Amino acid sequence: MRDLGIEDQILAEAAPHEQIGETVICTTIAGEELGRVRSWGNRPDRHADYVAASPSLNCDLPQTHLEPILVRNAQARGAKYRWKTEFVTLQQDDGAVHALVHDQLTGTSYTVHAKYLVGADGGRSRVVEQLGLPMEGLMGKSGSMNIVCDMDLSPYCENRESVLYWVLQPGAAIGGIGLGLVRMVRPLNKWLITWGYDIEQPPPELTKESTREIVRNLIGDPNLDIEVESFSLWTVNEMRATRNMEGRVFAMGDATHRHPPSNGLGSNTSIGDAYNLAWKLAYVLKGFAGPELLGSYQDERVPVGQQIVKRANTSLGQFGAVLDALGVDPRDDAESMNRQIATRKEASEEGERRRQAVRDALELKNYEFNAHGVELGQSYESSAVVADDGMALVRPDNHVAYRSHGMVEDPAAMLTETLRAGRLRPGGHLHAAHHARFAVPHRLR
């Protein structure tokens, strides 16, 4: 967002870094707190890692608020949006892609002709299906529901502000994403609630009244004023594409990596896909590079998709350690569950064992909420990266990376020599190269 010149617009709308750092595990929002994890670099011993990793600290801005900013700025730069327009089918040849689309407002269909097509059409991607891109994994591992509602939780949350409050109650570990979740959308009056259901049974029939009851149980305030805005059912998936392109057509985002929201990797990884492909398409279309550069999109981003799908599902499963530490069986009724949870308070050997087990379980969950190397810092191996000592093109705004196994006396002179050695074709075109790890970028003058 900084590179796009819209970071200030993002920060004006987002919950800031310091407001999102208290991930809480509790019996209800109004009830007993079982533990918390300082998240997203807000723990003092991790804060420096985040400051060192990026000039921009993380923040929280849900997709419903981020997308209007992106659309507004894209339109200002010449992008054309066709609303209520459905992709139907595509064909491609050596020179172009031809996509049949349907205008849902007028009822008419027409064909769009383009040099390339990007399918960013979500977890039910029609583009991926029509291309026949191979997928690995499992869909529909467990059932979940989302409930979006307006309610004022400031009395319960203003002294422990965060975006995530995990709630342990009877039924919390059935389906869903490990526990019940109360997720802040806008501080502190708009919320997203996630609750599970047994995917082996018929999906529940949701109403505003039934969803309001679920929310009240998780909050722990039977008299709370709740306005339910929407609700929907979805499933937890563990699926990723082993290829993300075919000819002139590319797929990205949830179309190619489908996983639970654990670690917060969905939108961030999708933006990473788009950033990776966009500059390469721009270079090819402007004649700065040959079309072979586009193949590096698959080489670089498919392994990232594999990594984040595995990590997100691993994080979901690690809630089991929290349940074990508390001595809780997901099938327990409320009385049994509360009795087991209370054991950790005892002045006994068993109480101390439980307390230590809870500390260990929270430390295990810590990596979900402080996940460098997954959130960012990924490494690439592709034809766009030069092996061993050499130059690797990183971005199209004159940033390159020089990789060396040791210190060099004059990095600027060595980088200049590498460039002159012909790593770039005349006019800026890329030579194919061998594999190497991502290196530290420098800026060409």
TILO-212827 format. One record per residue (C-alpha): residue number from 1; x, y, z. Coordinates in nm, 2 decimals. Example, Ala and Ser with C-alpha at 12.3 -4.5 7.8 and 13.67 -1.06 7.14 Angstrom:
{n->1 x->1.23 y->-0.45 z->0.78}
{n->2 x->1.37 y->-0.11 z->0.71}
END
This chain:
{n->1 x->0.00 y->0.00 z->0.00}
{n->2 x->0.30 y->0.23 z->0.06}
{n->3 x->0.42 y->0.16 z->-0.29}
{n->4 x->0.08 y->0.24 z->-0.43}
{n->5 x->0.08 y->0.57 z->-0.25}
{n->6 x->-0.23 y->0.50 z->-0.05}
{n->7 x->-0.09 y->0.41 z->0.29}
{n->8 x->-0.23 y->0.72 z->0.45}
{n->9 x->-0.58 y->0.64 z->0.33}
{n->10 x->-0.55 y->0.29 z->0.48}
{n->11 x->-0.42 y->0.42 z->0.81}
{n->12 x->-0.71 y->0.67 z->0.83}
{n->13 x->-0.96 y->0.39 z->0.82}
{n->14 x->-0.78 y->0.11 z->1.00}
{n->15 x->-0.75 y->0.01 z->1.36}
{n->16 x->-0.39 y->0.09 z->1.44}
{n->17 x->-0.11 y->-0.15 z->1.54}
{n->18 x->-0.13 y->-0.08 z->1.91}
{n->19 x->-0.51 y->-0.14 z->1.92}
{n->20 x->-0.50 y->-0.50 z->1.79}
{n->21 x->-0.25 y->-0.66 z->2.02}
{n->22 x->-0.45 y->-0.84 z->2.29}
{n->23 x->-0.57 y->-1.18 z->2.16}
{n->24 x->-0.80 y->-1.31 z->2.45}
{n->25 x->-0.92 y->-1.66 z->2.53}
{n->26 x->-1.22 y->-1.65 z->2.77}
{n->27 x->-1.54 y->-1.83 z->2.87}
{n->28 x->-1.75 y->-1.53 z->2.75}
{n->29 x->-1.66 y->-1.17 z->2.67}
{n->30 x->-1.82 y->-1.06 z->2.99}
{n->31 x->-1.69 y->-1.36 z->3.18}
{n->32 x->-1.37 y->-1.52 z->3.29}
{n->33 x->-1.05 y->-1.47 z->3.10}
{n->34 x->-0.84 y->-1.78 z->3.06}
{n->35 x->-0.54 y->-1.63 z->2.90}
{n->36 x->-0.42 y->-1.39 z->2.63}
{n->37 x->-0.14 y->-1.37 z->2.37}
{n->38 x->0.02 y->-1.04 z->2.28}
{n->39 x->-0.01 y->-1.04 z->1.90}
{n->40 x->0.11 y->-0.89 z->1.58}
{n->41 x->0.43 y->-0.76 z->1.73}
{n->42 x->0.28 y->-0.59 z->2.03}
{n->43 x->0.47 y->-0.80 z->2.28}
{n->44 x->0.77 y->-0.60 z->2.39}
{n->45 x->1.03 y->-0.87 z->2.30}
{n->46 x->0.87 y->-0.90 z->1.95}
{n->47 x->0.80 y->-0.54 z->1.87}
{n->48 x->1.15 y->-0.47 z->1.74}
{n->49 x->1.12 y->-0.76 z->1.49}
{n->50 x->0.82 y->-0.60 z->1.33}
{n->51 x->0.98 y->-0.25 z->1.32}
{n->52 x->1.29 y->-0.40 z->1.16}
{n->53 x->1.10 y->-0.60 z->0.91}
{n->54 x->0.90 y->-0.31 z->0.75}
{n->55 x->0.88 y->0.07 z->0.76}
{n->56 x->0.50 y->0.02 z->0.80}
{n->57 x->0.36 y->-0.14 z->1.11}
{n->58 x->0.06 y->-0.37 z->1.07}
{n->59 x->-0.29 y->-0.25 z->1.12}
{n->60 x->-0.64 y->-0.40 z->1.09}
{n->61 x->-0.88 y->-0.31 z->0.81}
{n->62 x->-1.15 y->-0.56 z->0.71}
{n->63 x->-1.20 y->-0.63 z->0.34}
{n->64 x->-1.53 y->-0.46 z->0.33}
{n->65 x->-1.35 y->-0.13 z->0.42}
{n->66 x->-1.03 y->-0.20 z->0.22}
{n->67 x->-1.19 y->-0.27 z->-0.11}
{n->68 x->-1.36 y->0.07 z->-0.16}
{n->69 x->-1.02 y->0.24 z->-0.11}
{n->70 x->-0.86 y->0.01 z->-0.37}
{n->71 x->-1.15 y->0.06 z->-0.62}
{n->72 x->-1.15 y->0.44 z->-0.57}
{n->73 x->-0.78 y->0.47 z->-0.64}
{n->74 x->-0.78 y->0.22 z->-0.93}
{n->75 x->-1.06 y->0.41 z->-1.10}
{n->76 x->-0.87 y->0.74 z->-1.05}
{n->77 x->-0.58 y->0.58 z->-1.24}
{n->78 x->-0.79 y->0.47 z->-1.53}
{n->79 x->-0.93 y->0.13 z->-1.43}
{n->80 x->-1.27 y->0.04 z->-1.56}
{n->81 x->-1.51 y->-0.16 z->-1.34}
{n->82 x->-1.82 y->-0.34 z->-1.47}
{n->83 x->-2.05 y->-0.40 z->-1.18}
{n->84 x->-2.30 y->-0.68 z->-1.17}
{n->85 x->-2.11 y->-0.86 z->-1.44}
{n->86 x->-2.07 y->-1.23 z->-1.43}
{n->87 x->-1.78 y->-1.43 z->-1.59}
{n->88 x->-1.93 y->-1.72 z->-1.79}
{n->89 x->-1.65 y->-1.88 z->-1.99}
{n->90 x->-1.32 y->-1.82 z->-2.16}
{n->91 x->-1.12 y->-1.93 z->-2.46}
{n->92 x->-0.76 y->-1.84 z->-2.54}
{n->93 x->-0.53 y->-1.86 z->-2.84}
{n->94 x->-0.17 y->-1.76 z->-2.91}
{n->95 x->-0.24 y->-1.39 z->-2.91}
{n->96 x->-0.53 y->-1.32 z->-2.67}
{n->97 x->-0.79 y->-1.44 z->-2.42}
{n->98 x->-1.16 y->-1.41 z->-2.50}
{n->99 x->-1.40 y->-1.40 z->-2.20}
{n->100 x->-1.78 y->-1.43 z->-2.23}
{n->101 x->-1.95 y->-1.22 z->-1.96}
{n->102 x->-2.31 y->-1.16 z->-1.86}
{n->103 x->-2.45 y->-0.83 z->-1.75}
{n->104 x->-2.70 y->-0.91 z->-1.47}
{n->105 x->-2.86 y->-0.57 z->-1.49}
{n->106 x->-2.94 y->-0.56 z->-1.86}
{n->107 x->-2.95 y->-0.94 z->-1.92}
{n->108 x->-2.71 y->-0.91 z->-2.21}
{n->109 x->-2.39 y->-1.12 z->-2.27}
{n->110 x->-2.08 y->-1.01 z->-2.46}
{n->111 x->-1.72 y->-1.10 z->-2.51}
{n->112 x->-1.42 y->-0.92 z->-2.37}
{n->113 x->-1.09 y->-0.96 z->-2.56}
{n->114 x->-0.76 y->-0.91 z->-2.37}
{n->115 x->-0.40 y->-1.01 z->-2.40}
{n->116 x->-0.42 y->-1.17 z->-2.05}
{n->117 x->-0.68 y->-1.27 z->-1.80}
{n->118 x->-0.65 y->-1.29 z->-1.42}
{n->119 x->-0.89 y->-1.51 z->-1.23}
{n->120 x->-0.93 y->-1.36 z->-0.88}
{n->121 x->-1.28 y->-1.51 z->-0.84}
{n->122 x->-1.26 y->-1.67 z->-0.49}
{n->123 x->-1.29 y->-2.02 z->-0.35}
{n->124 x->-1.55 y->-2.13 z->-0.60}
{n->125 x->-1.34 y->-2.01 z->-0.89}
{n->126 x->-1.49 y->-2.07 z->-1.23}
{n->127 x->-1.16 y->-1.97 z->-1.39}
{n->128 x->-0.97 y->-2.24 z->-1.21}
{n->129 x->-1.24 y->-2.50 z->-1.29}
{n->130 x->-1.24 y->-2.41 z->-1.66}
{n->131 x->-0.86 y->-2.42 z->-1.69}
{n->132 x->-0.85 y->-2.75 z->-1.51}
{n->133 x->-0.58 y->-2.64 z->-1.28}
{n->134 x->-0.48 y->-2.92 z->-1.05}
{n->135 x->-0.58 y->-2.89 z->-0.68}
{n->136 x->-0.45 y->-3.08 z->-0.38}
{n->137 x->-0.61 y->-3.11 z->-0.04}
{n->138 x->-0.96 y->-3.14 z->0.11}
{n->139 x->-1.27 y->-2.92 z->0.09}
{n->140 x->-1.53 y->-2.91 z->0.36}
{n->141 x->-1.33 y->-3.02 z->0.66}
{n->142 x->-1.57 y->-2.86 z->0.91}
{n->143 x->-1.87 y->-2.63 z->0.91}
{n->144 x->-1.88 y->-2.27 z->1.03}
{n->145 x->-2.12 y->-1.97 z->1.03}
{n->146 x->-2.05 y->-1.60 z->1.02}
{n->147 x->-2.27 y->-1.35 z->1.19}
{n->148 x->-2.22 y->-0.98 z->1.14}
{n->149 x->-2.38 y->-0.75 z->1.39}
{n->150 x->-2.38 y->-0.41 z->1.56}
{n->151 x->-2.34 y->-0.41 z->1.94}
{n->152 x->-2.15 y->-0.20 z->2.18}
{n->153 x->-1.88 y->-0.41 z->2.36}
{n->154 x->-1.67 y->-0.11 z->2.49}
{n->155 x->-1.76 y->-0.19 z->2.86}
{n->156 x->-1.60 y->-0.53 z->2.82}
{n->157 x->-1.32 y->-0.46 z->2.57}
{n->158 x->-1.19 y->-0.11 z->2.61}
{n->159 x->-0.92 y->-0.21 z->2.85}
{n->160 x->-0.80 y->-0.51 z->2.64}
{n->161 x->-0.86 y->-0.39 z->2.29}
{n->162 x->-0.79 y->-0.64 z->2.01}
{n->163 x->-0.95 y->-0.78 z->1.70}
{n->164 x->-0.98 y->-1.14 z->1.83}
{n->165 x->-1.16 y->-1.28 z->2.13}
{n->166 x->-1.17 y->-1.66 z->2.14}
{n->167 x->-1.46 y->-1.81 z->2.35}
{n->168 x->-1.46 y->-2.16 z->2.51}
{n->169 x->-1.81 y->-2.29 z->2.57}
{n->170 x->-1.98 y->-2.63 z->2.52}
{n->171 x->-2.00 y->-2.69 z->2.15}
{n->172 x->-1.71 y->-2.45 z->2.07}
{n->173 x->-1.49 y->-2.72 z->1.93}
{n->174 x->-1.75 y->-2.88 z->1.71}
{n->175 x->-1.68 y->-2.77 z->1.36}
{n->176 x->-1.58 y->-2.41 z->1.32}
{n->177 x->-1.22 y->-2.28 z->1.36}
{n->178 x->-1.12 y->-2.43 z->1.70}
{n->179 x->-1.32 y->-2.21 z->1.94}
{n->180 x->-1.60 y->-1.96 z->1.91}
{n->181 x->-1.47 y->-1.63 z->1.78}
{n->182 x->-1.58 y->-1.27 z->1.84}
{n->183 x->-1.39 y->-1.06 z->1.58}
{n->184 x->-1.38 y->-0.68 z->1.58}
{n->185 x->-1.48 y->-0.52 z->1.25}
{n->186 x->-1.50 y->-0.16 z->1.37}
{n->187 x->-1.39 y->-0.06 z->1.72}
{n->188 x->-1.59 y->-0.14 z->1.93}
{n->189 x->-1.94 y->-0.15 z->1.79}
{n->190 x->-1.93 y->-0.37 z->1.48}
{n->191 x->-1.84 y->-0.74 z->1.51}
{n->192 x->-1.81 y->-1.07 z->1.32}
{n->193 x->-1.90 y->-1.38 z->1.52}
{n->194 x->-1.79 y->-1.72 z->1.40}
{n->195 x->-1.94 y->-2.04 z->1.54}
{n->196 x->-1.92 y->-2.40 z->1.42}
{n->197 x->-2.17 y->-2.67 z->1.33}
{n->198 x->-2.14 y->-3.04 z->1.27}
{n->199 x->-2.07 y->-3.08 z->0.90}
{n->200 x->-2.18 y->-3.44 z->0.91}
{n->201 x->-2.53 y->-3.32 z->0.99}
{n->202 x->-2.77 y->-3.10 z->0.78}
{n->203 x->-2.67 y->-2.74 z->0.79}
{n->204 x->-2.85 y->-2.53 z->1.05}
{n->205 x->-3.15 y->-2.31 z->0.95}
{n->206 x->-3.04 y->-1.97 z->1.07}
{n->207 x->-3.26 y->-1.67 z->1.15}
{n->208 x->-3.20 y->-1.33 z->1.30}
{n->209 x->-3.34 y->-1.46 z->1.63}
{n->210 x->-3.13 y->-1.78 z->1.64}
{n->211 x->-2.81 y->-1.60 z->1.55}
{n->212 x->-2.88 y->-1.33 z->1.81}
{n->213 x->-2.90 y->-1.60 z->2.07}
{n->214 x->-2.57 y->-1.75 z->1.96}
{n->215 x->-2.41 y->-1.40 z->1.99}
{n->216 x->-2.56 y->-1.33 z->2.34}
{n->217 x->-2.42 y->-1.67 z->2.47}
{n->218 x->-2.07 y->-1.58 z->2.35}
{n->219 x->-2.08 y->-1.23 z->2.49}
{n->220 x->-2.24 y->-1.34 z->2.82}
{n->221 x->-2.48 y->-1.06 z->2.85}
{n->222 x->-2.85 y->-1.17 z->2.81}
{n->223 x->-2.97 y->-0.82 z->2.79}
{n->224 x->-2.72 y->-0.69 z->2.53}
{n->225 x->-2.88 y->-0.49 z->2.24}
{n->226 x->-2.77 y->-0.67 z->1.92}
{n->227 x->-2.86 y->-0.58 z->1.56}
{n->228 x->-2.79 y->-0.87 z->1.33}
{n->229 x->-2.68 y->-0.74 z->0.99}
{n->230 x->-2.62 y->-1.07 z->0.81}
{n->231 x->-2.53 y->-1.43 z->0.85}
{n->232 x->-2.40 y->-1.71 z->0.63}
{n->233 x->-2.26 y->-2.06 z->0.63}
{n->234 x->-1.92 y->-2.17 z->0.51}
{n->235 x->-1.67 y->-2.46 z->0.54}
{n->236 x->-1.31 y->-2.49 z->0.65}
{n->237 x->-1.09 y->-2.60 z->0.36}
{n->238 x->-0.74 y->-2.72 z->0.32}
{n->239 x->-0.68 y->-2.69 z->-0.06}
{n->240 x->-0.42 y->-2.54 z->-0.28}
{n->241 x->-0.34 y->-2.53 z->-0.65}
{n->242 x->-0.02 y->-2.70 z->-0.77}
{n->243 x->-0.03 y->-2.47 z->-1.08}
{n->244 x->-0.17 y->-2.12 z->-1.10}
{n->245 x->-0.15 y->-2.04 z->-1.47}
{n->246 x->-0.23 y->-2.18 z->-1.81}
{n->247 x->-0.11 y->-2.00 z->-2.12}
{n->248 x->-0.23 y->-1.64 z->-2.09}
{n->249 x->-0.46 y->-1.70 z->-1.80}
{n->250 x->-0.36 y->-1.67 z->-1.43}
{n->251 x->-0.54 y->-1.75 z->-1.11}
{n->252 x->-0.47 y->-1.59 z->-0.77}
{n->253 x->-0.60 y->-1.54 z->-0.42}
{n->254 x->-0.86 y->-1.77 z->-0.27}
{n->255 x->-0.90 y->-1.93 z->-0.61}
{n->256 x->-0.57 y->-2.10 z->-0.56}
{n->257 x->-0.53 y->-2.13 z->-0.18}
{n->258 x->-0.83 y->-2.21 z->0.03}
{n->259 x->-0.79 y->-2.23 z->0.41}
{n->260 x->-0.94 y->-2.11 z->0.74}
{n->261 x->-0.87 y->-1.75 z->0.86}
{n->262 x->-0.61 y->-1.86 z->1.12}
{n->263 x->-0.30 y->-1.64 z->1.12}
{n->264 x->-0.48 y->-1.38 z->0.91}
{n->265 x->-0.32 y->-1.50 z->0.59}
{n->266 x->-0.61 y->-1.48 z->0.34}
{n->267 x->-0.62 y->-1.12 z->0.22}
{n->268 x->-0.25 y->-1.07 z->0.29}
{n->269 x->-0.14 y->-1.36 z->0.07}
{n->270 x->-0.39 y->-1.26 z->-0.20}
{n->271 x->-0.24 y->-0.91 z->-0.21}
{n->272 x->0.10 y->-1.07 z->-0.23}
{n->273 x->-0.01 y->-1.27 z->-0.54}
{n->274 x->-0.14 y->-0.96 z->-0.71}
{n->275 x->0.17 y->-0.76 z->-0.63}
{n->276 x->0.39 y->-1.04 z->-0.77}
{n->277 x->0.20 y->-1.07 z->-1.10}
{n->278 x->0.11 y->-0.71 z->-1.16}
{n->279 x->0.46 y->-0.58 z->-1.21}
{n->280 x->0.55 y->-0.87 z->-1.43}
{n->281 x->0.25 y->-0.82 z->-1.65}
{n->282 x->0.34 y->-0.45 z->-1.67}
{n->283 x->0.70 y->-0.52 z->-1.77}
{n->284 x->0.59 y->-0.76 z->-2.04}
{n->285 x->0.32 y->-0.53 z->-2.18}
{n->286 x->0.56 y->-0.24 z->-2.19}
{n->287 x->0.82 y->-0.44 z->-2.37}
{n->288 x->1.07 y->-0.44 z->-2.08}
{n->289 x->1.08 y->-0.82 z->-2.05}
{n->290 x->0.98 y->-1.12 z->-2.25}
{n->291 x->0.68 y->-1.33 z->-2.17}
{n->292 x->0.90 y->-1.60 z->-2.01}
{n->293 x->0.91 y->-1.37 z->-1.71}
{n->294 x->0.55 y->-1.45 z->-1.64}
{n->295 x->0.63 y->-1.81 z->-1.56}
{n->296 x->0.81 y->-1.70 z->-1.25}
{n->297 x->0.47 y->-1.60 z->-1.10}
{n->298 x->0.39 y->-1.97 z->-1.07}
{n->299 x->0.73 y->-2.07 z->-0.95}
{n->300 x->0.73 y->-1.81 z->-0.68}
{n->301 x->0.37 y->-1.81 z->-0.55}
{n->302 x->0.26 y->-2.17 z->-0.57}
{n->303 x->0.50 y->-2.27 z->-0.29}
{n->304 x->0.37 y->-1.97 z->-0.08}
{n->305 x->0.02 y->-2.10 z->-0.13}
{n->306 x->0.12 y->-2.44 z->-0.01}
{n->307 x->0.30 y->-2.29 z->0.30}
{n->308 x->0.01 y->-2.07 z->0.41}
{n->309 x->-0.26 y->-2.34 z->0.36}
{n->310 x->-0.06 y->-2.58 z->0.58}
{n->311 x->0.01 y->-2.31 z->0.84}
{n->312 x->-0.35 y->-2.19 z->0.87}
{n->313 x->-0.48 y->-2.54 z->0.92}
{n->314 x->-0.20 y->-2.62 z->1.17}
{n->315 x->-0.29 y->-2.32 z->1.37}
{n->316 x->-0.66 y->-2.42 z->1.38}
{n->317 x->-0.56 y->-2.77 z->1.51}
{n->318 x->-0.34 y->-2.62 z->1.79}
{n->319 x->-0.65 y->-2.51 z->1.98}
{n->320 x->-0.66 y->-2.87 z->2.09}
{n->321 x->-0.36 y->-2.80 z->2.32}
{n->322 x->-0.56 y->-2.53 z->2.50}
{n->323 x->-0.85 y->-2.78 z->2.56}
{n->324 x->-0.61 y->-3.04 z->2.68}
{n->325 x->-0.43 y->-2.80 z->2.92}
{n->326 x->-0.76 y->-2.71 z->3.08}
{n->327 x->-0.87 y->-3.07 z->3.09}
{n->328 x->-1.18 y->-2.99 z->2.88}
{n->329 x->-1.35 y->-3.24 z->2.65}
{n->330 x->-1.54 y->-3.07 z->2.36}
{n->331 x->-1.84 y->-3.29 z->2.45}
{n->332 x->-1.85 y->-3.17 z->2.81}
{n->333 x->-2.17 y->-2.99 z->2.93}
{n->334 x->-2.13 y->-2.65 z->3.08}
{n->335 x->-2.11 y->-2.78 z->3.44}
{n->336 x->-1.84 y->-3.03 z->3.37}
{n->337 x->-1.65 y->-2.78 z->3.16}
{n->338 x->-1.66 y->-2.51 z->3.43}
{n->339 x->-1.54 y->-2.76 z->3.69}
{n->340 x->-1.24 y->-2.86 z->3.48}
{n->341 x->-1.15 y->-2.50 z->3.40}
{n->342 x->-1.16 y->-2.41 z->3.77}
{n->343 x->-0.90 y->-2.68 z->3.86}
{n->344 x->-0.62 y->-2.45 z->3.73}
{n->345 x->-0.69 y->-2.22 z->4.02}
{n->346 x->-0.63 y->-2.48 z->4.29}
{n->347 x->-0.34 y->-2.46 z->4.53}
{n->348 x->-0.23 y->-2.81 z->4.44}
{n->349 x->0.01 y->-3.01 z->4.23}
{n->350 x->-0.27 y->-3.06 z->3.98}
{n->351 x->-0.35 y->-2.69 z->3.98}
{n->352 x->0.01 y->-2.60 z->3.91}
{n->353 x->0.03 y->-2.86 z->3.64}
{n->354 x->-0.27 y->-2.72 z->3.47}
{n->355 x->-0.14 y->-2.36 z->3.49}
{n->356 x->0.19 y->-2.46 z->3.33}
{n->357 x->0.01 y->-2.66 z->3.06}
{n->358 x->-0.20 y->-2.34 z->2.98}
{n->359 x->0.12 y->-2.13 z->2.96}
{n->360 x->0.27 y->-2.39 z->2.72}
{n->361 x->-0.05 y->-2.40 z->2.51}
{n->362 x->-0.05 y->-2.02 z->2.48}
{n->363 x->0.31 y->-2.02 z->2.38}
{n->364 x->0.23 y->-2.28 z->2.11}
{n->365 x->-0.05 y->-2.05 z->1.98}
{n->366 x->0.19 y->-1.75 z->1.99}
{n->367 x->0.33 y->-1.84 z->1.65}
{n->368 x->-0.02 y->-1.81 z->1.50}
{n->369 x->-0.03 y->-1.44 z->1.60}
{n->370 x->0.34 y->-1.36 z->1.55}
{n->371 x->0.43 y->-1.55 z->1.24}
{n->372 x->0.73 y->-1.39 z->1.06}
{n->373 x->0.83 y->-1.61 z->0.76}
{n->374 x->0.46 y->-1.67 z->0.70}
{n->375 x->0.31 y->-1.33 z->0.73}
{n->376 x->0.61 y->-1.18 z->0.54}
{n->377 x->0.97 y->-1.26 z->0.47}
{n->378 x->0.90 y->-1.54 z->0.22}
{n->379 x->1.18 y->-1.66 z->-0.01}
{n->380 x->1.16 y->-1.73 z->-0.39}
{n->381 x->1.32 y->-1.97 z->-0.63}
{n->382 x->1.25 y->-1.89 z->-0.99}
{n->383 x->1.39 y->-1.79 z->-1.33}
{n->384 x->1.35 y->-1.42 z->-1.21}
{n->385 x->1.61 y->-1.47 z->-0.94}
{n->386 x->1.99 y->-1.50 z->-1.01}
{n->387 x->2.18 y->-1.78 z->-0.83}
{n->388 x->2.48 y->-1.72 z->-0.61}
{n->389 x->2.64 y->-1.38 z->-0.63}
{n->390 x->2.44 y->-1.16 z->-0.86}
{n->391 x->2.15 y->-0.93 z->-0.93}
{n->392 x->1.78 y->-1.02 z->-0.90}
{n->393 x->1.50 y->-0.79 z->-1.02}
{n->394 x->1.26 y->-0.73 z->-0.73}
{n->395 x->1.03 y->-0.45 z->-0.84}
{n->396 x->0.97 y->-0.24 z->-1.15}
{n->397 x->1.05 y->0.08 z->-0.97}
{n->398 x->1.43 y->0.05 z->-1.01}
{n->399 x->1.48 y->-0.17 z->-0.70}
{n->400 x->1.71 y->-0.47 z->-0.75}
{n->401 x->1.86 y->-0.71 z->-0.50}
{n->402 x->2.23 y->-0.81 z->-0.48}
{n->403 x->2.31 y->-1.15 z->-0.32}
{n->404 x->2.65 y->-1.24 z->-0.19}
{n->405 x->2.78 y->-1.52 z->0.03}
{n->406 x->3.00 y->-1.27 z->0.21}
{n->407 x->3.07 y->-0.90 z->0.26}
{n->408 x->3.21 y->-0.71 z->-0.04}
{n->409 x->3.43 y->-0.41 z->-0.01}
{n->410 x->3.22 y->-0.18 z->-0.23}
{n->411 x->2.86 y->-0.31 z->-0.27}
{n->412 x->2.76 y->-0.02 z->-0.51}
{n->413 x->3.06 y->-0.10 z->-0.74}
{n->414 x->2.99 y->-0.47 z->-0.73}
{n->415 x->2.62 y->-0.41 z->-0.82}
{n->416 x->2.72 y->-0.18 z->-1.11}
{n->417 x->2.96 y->-0.44 z->-1.23}
{n->418 x->2.70 y->-0.71 z->-1.21}
{n->419 x->2.45 y->-0.50 z->-1.42}
{n->420 x->2.72 y->-0.43 z->-1.68}
{n->421 x->2.80 y->-0.80 z->-1.70}
{n->422 x->2.47 y->-0.85 z->-1.89}
{n->423 x->2.23 y->-0.97 z->-1.64}
{n->424 x->1.97 y->-0.75 z->-1.81}
{n->425 x->1.91 y->-0.75 z->-2.18}
{n->426 x->1.94 y->-0.42 z->-2.36}
{n->427 x->1.62 y->-0.23 z->-2.29}
{n->428 x->1.58 y->-0.40 z->-1.95}
{n->429 x->1.48 y->-0.75 z->-2.06}
{n->430 x->1.55 y->-1.03 z->-1.82}
{n->431 x->1.78 y->-1.33 z->-1.89}
{n->432 x->1.67 y->-1.66 z->-1.75}
{n->433 x->1.87 y->-1.74 z->-1.44}
{n->434 x->1.93 y->-2.02 z->-1.19}
{n->435 x->1.78 y->-2.06 z->-0.84}
{n->436 x->1.86 y->-1.84 z->-0.55}
{n->437 x->1.71 y->-1.71 z->-0.23}
{n->438 x->1.56 y->-1.37 z->-0.20}
{n->439 x->1.81 y->-1.10 z->-0.12}
{n->440 x->1.82 y->-0.75 z->0.03}
{n->441 x->1.70 y->-0.48 z->-0.22}
{n->442 x->1.89 y->-0.18 z->-0.32}
{n->443 x->1.78 y->0.11 z->-0.53}
{n->444 x->1.94 y->0.19 z->-0.87}
{n->445 x->2.02 y->0.55 z->-0.93}
END
